[in-house]
């Protein structure tokens, strides 16, 4: 007797089983992105910076790369300059290569030196019943929103603008010891006749080194037989394509007396 | 006698019937267990009962925190009948150790022996983006300046982001070897195992708000009054406190022959995907890929691998890999991750 419901159920279960088996057998690869990058005579260590992995090479990701090239991005110092942070606050950030006040512990000496920290500390002493240890350790809870996480929100909006509908395969950060960003379990689907698949790696957000900022968008071939390795291309003086790496170089403006402009 | 028996049975039945007519609320049935999961409680905002900080924070915690049960006003609005029910209302036992008109003493808050009704929402990826450790490595002079990847034990780096929440344990937790795929068959019976890890092999996780509120107490979202953004209501459970590991022999505080810490590196050096993780629930284990270990221990691995191959070739009992593992793991076949590196 014809029982379409049972047949449909059987087909559905079979499809699920097949797709599950295929997923488990999908080949994967790994990638090491090193953050030791040659800039001029020096090799800079780009630590604790996030790199994004996209499927496809430069050509397939042209819209993304074009957005990276055309973006107008405010530098860290300019961001804080524009919100009228004190010179001492900007120097504190620079001293630890920080982007936010959460970057490192705020000490009593920092509080004494930086007006914003001093004001937040005084508010905390009143709020936390004269417990100076809490007021010191919780200084950020009394900072203004722009100082506290304004820069993070600004960067997040920029990344979301770059990505649009694109979903990165993964993202990873360089650590501060090996200075590498590691990507593992990357599903690899090589085209017929090839053993590797082409991907794109980019930091998206400019990395500020010295007086310039750098964005890399580099092609890398990832296979399943060995760990792929990528060192972003040596940074040129001005933006250009270097060995399958688009390197976008911008001069960093300088904050002077509360206004930001070219050096 | 028979009549007496009949009277007793009828009286007992009548008593039971009368008792069933007395309305007993859910709150009274739950003698000492408050549930966030009831339909009525789920509708409420956390702040309608919990205040942050509670008035006892200075003595209880030393920092502003939810350090006590809600005040009576949070309960009285809906539970007046339960509170004034009987001489020692069972309802009050949720918070009070002694139930009675003069019974003020309360359990320590939170009551850690009870089941938990919440899971924690914590995106590691967002926190890694915001908090960047400053790595000021000491220059160790060996004829010329050399930046070394190890540091003397007395100059251990603290990583501002991970160390805020995860510190080296001082008490030994319950531990066990991580369970392997039940389909795997060991290559040999387990050799006698004498190894036992120490407390400082392990790192702990936050059990309170102290490492959260120093940033999130106010202003920064989610703030200290947005409880549900970090605490997600779940069915009651008793999460296991046992730490399961593939390598019980790994110590975060290991020293080399020169007394230098070797594993106290940037946590992301080994926990390579932590900067991608947005959901604690997806973290089933420490997620340290074999390649992170092989980057330093390739020689040790090769030696053990060769010993394993040799023992199998000579048809001897399979060599058990014990440089990294206890025999509970080391006697099993090598996983694919160890073969592709």
HADDOCK unambig.tbl for C-alpha pairs under 7 A between the chains (distance, minus, plus):
assign (segid A and resid 48 and name CA) (segid B and resid 132 and name CA) 6.33 0.50 0.50
assign (segid A and resid 96 and name CA) (segid B and resid 134 and name CA) 6.07 0.50 0.50
assign (segid A and resid 100 and name CA) (segid B and resid 130 and name CA) 6.94 0.50 0.50
assign (segid A and resid 102 and name CA) (segid B and resid 130 and name CA) 6.76 0.50 0.50
assign (segid A and resid 102 and name CA) (segid B and resid 131 and name CA) 5.43 0.50 0.50
assign (segid A and resid 103 and name CA) (segid B and resid 130 and name CA) 6.97 0.50 0.50
assign (segid A and resid 103 and name CA) (segid B and resid 131 and name CA) 4.57 0.50 0.50
assign (segid A and resid 103 and name CA) (segid B and resid 132 and name CA) 5.00 0.50 0.50
assign (segid A and resid 103 and name CA) (segid B and resid 133 and name CA) 6.26 0.50 0.50
assign (segid A and resid 104 and name CA) (segid B and resid 133 and name CA) 6.56 0.50 0.50
assign (segid A and resid 104 and name CA) (segid B and resid 134 and name CA) 6.90 0.50 0.50
assign (segid A and resid 104 and name CA) (segid B and resid 160 and name CA) 6.10 0.50 0.50
assign (segid A and resid 134 and name CA) (segid B and resid 63 and name CA) 6.37 0.50 0.50
assign (segid A and resid 137 and name CA) (segid B and resid 214 and name CA) 6.48 0.50 0.50
assign (segid A and resid 138 and name CA) (segid B and resid 214 and name CA) 4.69 0.50 0.50
assign (segid A and resid 138 and name CA) (segid B and resid 215 and name CA) 6.53 0.50 0.50
assign (segid A and resid 140 and name CA) (segid B and resid 215 and name CA) 6.22 0.50 0.50
assign (segid A and resid 141 and name CA) (segid B and resid 214 and name CA) 6.99 0.50 0.50
assign (segid A and resid 141 and name CA) (segid B and resid 215 and name CA) 5.74 0.50 0.50
assign (segid A and resid 141 and name CA) (segid B and resid 216 and name CA) 6.90 0.50 0.50
assign (segid A and resid 141 and name CA) (segid B and resid 217 and name CA) 6.48 0.50 0.50
assign (segid A and resid 141 and name CA) (segid B and resid 218 and name CA) 5.77 0.50 0.50
assign (segid A and resid 141 and name CA) (segid B and resid 219 and name CA) 6.44 0.50 0.50
assign (segid A and resid 152 and name CA) (segid B and resid 130 and name CA) 6.78 0.50 0.50
assign (segid A and resid 171 and name CA) (segid B and resid 276 and name CA) 6.19 0.50 0.50
assign (segid A and resid 172 and name CA) (segid B and resid 273 and name CA) 6.81 0.50 0.50
assign (segid A and resid 172 and name CA) (segid B and resid 275 and name CA) 5.91 0.50 0.50
assign (segid A and resid 172 and name CA) (segid B and resid 276 and name CA) 6.12 0.50 0.50
assign (segid A and resid 173 and name CA) (segid B and resid 275 and name CA) 6.28 0.50 0.50
assign (segid A and resid 175 and name CA) (segid B and resid 266 and name CA) 6.27 0.50 0.50
assign (segid A and resid 175 and name CA) (segid B and resid 268 and name CA) 5.67 0.50 0.50
assign (segid A and resid 175 and name CA) (segid B and resid 269 and name CA) 5.76 0.50 0.50
assign (segid A and resid 176 and name CA) (segid B and resid 135 and name CA) 6.45 0.50 0.50
assign (segid A and resid 176 and name CA) (segid B and resid 266 and name CA) 6.03 0.50 0.50
assign (segid A and resid 177 and name CA) (segid B and resid 149 and name CA) 6.34 0.50 0.50
assign (segid A and resid 177 and name CA) (segid B and resid 265 and name CA) 6.60 0.50 0.50
assign (segid A and resid 177 and name CA) (segid B and resid 266 and name CA) 6.09 0.50 0.50
assign (segid A and resid 177 and name CA) (segid B and resid 269 and name CA) 6.95 0.50 0.50
assign (segid A and resid 178 and name CA) (segid B and resid 269 and name CA) 6.82 0.50 0.50
assign (segid A and resid 182 and name CA) (segid B and resid 272 and name CA) 6.02 0.50 0.50
